[in-house]
Amino acid sequence: MTDDRDPGLQALFDAAPRAAGNSDFVARVMADIDSMRRRTVAGWAVAILVLAPVAWWLSAPVMGAVNLATRLMPESLVTIESAWMEQLLAPINSFAGAAGMIFLGVWWFYRKIFR
Protein backbone atom coordinates (compact mmCIF):
# COMPACT_ATOMS: atom_id res chain seq x y z
CA MET A 1 0.00 0.00 0.00
CA THR A 2 1.01 3.55 -0.40
CA ASP A 3 0.56 6.64 1.71
CA ASP A 4 0.30 8.90 -1.33
CA ARG A 5 -3.03 10.67 -1.56
CA ASP A 6 -4.57 12.74 -4.27
CA PRO A 7 -4.55 16.35 -2.97
CA GLY A 8 -7.78 17.24 -4.76
CA LEU A 9 -9.61 14.30 -3.31
CA GLN A 10 -8.17 14.97 0.13
CA ALA A 11 -9.37 18.58 -0.11
CA LEU A 12 -12.90 17.39 -0.89
CA PHE A 13 -12.90 15.12 2.14
CA ASP A 14 -11.53 17.91 4.33
CA ALA A 15 -14.18 20.37 3.07
CA ALA A 16 -17.08 17.97 3.67
CA PRO A 17 -18.99 18.55 6.89
CA ARG A 18 -18.50 15.91 9.54
CA ALA A 19 -21.60 13.95 10.50
CA ALA A 20 -21.99 13.41 14.20
CA GLY A 21 -22.50 9.83 15.31
CA ASN A 22 -25.77 10.69 17.04
CA SER A 23 -27.30 12.83 14.30
CA ASP A 24 -30.76 12.44 12.83
CA PHE A 25 -29.24 11.60 9.45
CA VAL A 26 -27.59 8.44 10.74
CA ALA A 27 -30.80 7.41 12.51
CA ARG A 28 -32.85 7.90 9.32
CA VAL A 29 -30.37 5.94 7.22
CA MET A 30 -30.36 3.06 9.70
CA ALA A 31 -34.19 3.11 9.86
CA ASP A 32 -34.33 2.95 6.05
CA ILE A 33 -31.89 0.04 6.02
CA ASP A 34 -33.94 -1.82 8.64
CA SER A 35 -37.10 -1.16 6.63
CA MET A 36 -35.46 -2.50 3.46
CA ARG A 37 -34.20 -5.56 5.33
CA ARG A 38 -37.70 -6.30 6.66
CA ARG A 39 -39.17 -5.93 3.15
CA THR A 40 -36.52 -8.26 1.74
CA VAL A 41 -37.19 -10.92 4.37
CA ALA A 42 -40.94 -10.61 3.81
CA GLY A 43 -40.44 -10.89 0.04
CA TRP A 44 -38.36 -14.06 0.41
CA ALA A 45 -40.95 -15.53 2.77
CA VAL A 46 -43.77 -14.84 0.31
CA ALA A 47 -41.71 -16.27 -2.56
CA ILE A 48 -41.03 -19.45 -0.59
CA LEU A 49 -44.70 -19.79 0.38
CA VAL A 50 -45.75 -19.39 -3.27
CA LEU A 51 -43.02 -21.52 -4.84
CA ALA A 52 -43.13 -24.44 -2.39
CA PRO A 53 -46.60 -25.65 -3.51
CA VAL A 54 -45.60 -25.17 -7.15
CA ALA A 55 -42.48 -27.29 -6.62
CA TRP A 56 -44.55 -29.94 -4.82
CA TRP A 57 -47.10 -29.90 -7.66
CA LEU A 58 -44.35 -30.30 -10.28
CA SER A 59 -42.36 -32.96 -8.44
CA ALA A 60 -44.51 -35.93 -9.55
CA PRO A 61 -44.33 -35.16 -13.30
CA VAL A 62 -40.60 -34.42 -13.08
CA MET A 63 -39.93 -37.69 -11.25
CA GLY A 64 -42.02 -39.54 -13.83
CA ALA A 65 -40.02 -37.99 -16.66
CA VAL A 66 -36.72 -38.86 -14.95
CA ASN A 67 -37.85 -42.46 -14.40
CA LEU A 68 -38.91 -42.73 -18.05
CA ALA A 69 -35.59 -41.29 -19.21
CA THR A 70 -33.60 -43.73 -17.10
CA ARG A 71 -35.56 -46.66 -18.51
CA LEU A 72 -35.01 -45.44 -22.07
CA MET A 73 -31.28 -44.82 -21.70
CA PRO A 74 -29.05 -47.67 -22.75
CA GLU A 75 -26.82 -49.20 -20.11
CA SER A 76 -23.74 -48.67 -22.22
CA LEU A 77 -23.04 -46.75 -25.39
CA VAL A 78 -20.45 -49.17 -26.75
CA THR A 79 -20.41 -52.91 -26.12
CA ILE A 80 -17.06 -54.17 -24.88
CA GLU A 81 -16.19 -57.87 -24.86
CA SER A 82 -13.70 -57.79 -22.00
CA ALA A 83 -15.42 -57.72 -18.59
CA TRP A 84 -12.61 -55.86 -16.81
CA MET A 85 -12.41 -53.25 -19.58
CA GLU A 86 -16.19 -52.82 -19.42
CA GLN A 87 -15.96 -52.22 -15.66
CA LEU A 88 -13.08 -49.81 -16.14
CA LEU A 89 -14.91 -47.73 -18.76
CA ALA A 90 -18.37 -47.96 -17.15
CA PRO A 91 -18.41 -44.39 -15.76
CA ILE A 92 -17.86 -42.85 -19.19
CA ASN A 93 -19.53 -45.55 -21.33
CA SER A 94 -23.07 -44.31 -20.67
CA PHE A 95 -25.29 -41.46 -21.70
CA ALA A 96 -24.83 -39.75 -18.33
CA GLY A 97 -21.05 -40.10 -18.54
CA ALA A 98 -20.99 -38.70 -22.07
CA ALA A 99 -23.25 -35.80 -21.03
CA GLY A 100 -20.98 -35.12 -18.05
CA MET A 101 -17.86 -35.14 -20.22
CA ILE A 102 -19.53 -32.76 -22.71
CA PHE A 103 -20.55 -30.47 -19.84
CA LEU A 104 -17.00 -30.44 -18.45
CA GLY A 105 -15.59 -29.70 -21.91
CA VAL A 106 -18.00 -26.81 -22.47
CA TRP A 107 -17.29 -25.47 -18.98
CA TRP A 108 -13.52 -25.65 -19.56
CA PHE A 109 -13.92 -23.92 -22.95
CA TYR A 110 -16.09 -21.19 -21.39
CA ARG A 111 -13.53 -20.56 -18.65
CA LYS A 112 -10.66 -20.39 -21.19
CA ILE A 113 -12.52 -17.92 -23.41
CA PHE A 114 -14.30 -15.65 -20.93
CA ARG A 115 -11.88 -15.50 -17.99
SVG drawing of the C-alpha trace seen along z (x, -y; Angstrom):
<svg xmlns="http://www.w3.org/2000/svg" viewBox="-50 -23 53 83">
<polyline fill="none" stroke="black" stroke-width="0.4" points="0.0,0.0 1.0,-3.6 0.6,-6.6 0.3,-8.9 -3.0,-10.7 -4.6,-12.7 -4.5,-16.3 -7.8,-17.2 -9.6,-14.3 -8.2,-15.0 -9.4,-18.6 -12.9,-17.4 -12.9,-15.1 -11.5,-17.9 -14.2,-20.4 -17.1,-18.0 -19.0,-18.5 -18.5,-15.9 -21.6,-13.9 -22.0,-13.4 -22.5,-9.8 -25.8,-10.7 -27.3,-12.8 -30.8,-12.4 -29.2,-11.6 -27.6,-8.4 -30.8,-7.4 -32.9,-7.9 -30.4,-5.9 -30.4,-3.1 -34.2,-3.1 -34.3,-3.0 -31.9,0.0 -33.9,1.8 -37.1,1.2 -35.5,2.5 -34.2,5.6 -37.7,6.3 -39.2,5.9 -36.5,8.3 -37.2,10.9 -40.9,10.6 -40.4,10.9 -38.4,14.1 -40.9,15.5 -43.8,14.8 -41.7,16.3 -41.0,19.5 -44.7,19.8 -45.7,19.4 -43.0,21.5 -43.1,24.4 -46.6,25.7 -45.6,25.2 -42.5,27.3 -44.5,29.9 -47.1,29.9 -44.4,30.3 -42.4,33.0 -44.5,35.9 -44.3,35.2 -40.6,34.4 -39.9,37.7 -42.0,39.5 -40.0,38.0 -36.7,38.9 -37.8,42.5 -38.9,42.7 -35.6,41.3 -33.6,43.7 -35.6,46.7 -35.0,45.4 -31.3,44.8 -29.0,47.7 -26.8,49.2 -23.7,48.7 -23.0,46.8 -20.5,49.2 -20.4,52.9 -17.1,54.2 -16.2,57.9 -13.7,57.8 -15.4,57.7 -12.6,55.9 -12.4,53.3 -16.2,52.8 -16.0,52.2 -13.1,49.8 -14.9,47.7 -18.4,48.0 -18.4,44.4 -17.9,42.8 -19.5,45.6 -23.1,44.3 -25.3,41.5 -24.8,39.8 -21.0,40.1 -21.0,38.7 -23.3,35.8 -21.0,35.1 -17.9,35.1 -19.5,32.8 -20.5,30.5 -17.0,30.4 -15.6,29.7 -18.0,26.8 -17.3,25.5 -13.5,25.6 -13.9,23.9 -16.1,21.2 -13.5,20.6 -10.7,20.4 -12.5,17.9 -14.3,15.7 -11.9,15.5"/>
</svg>
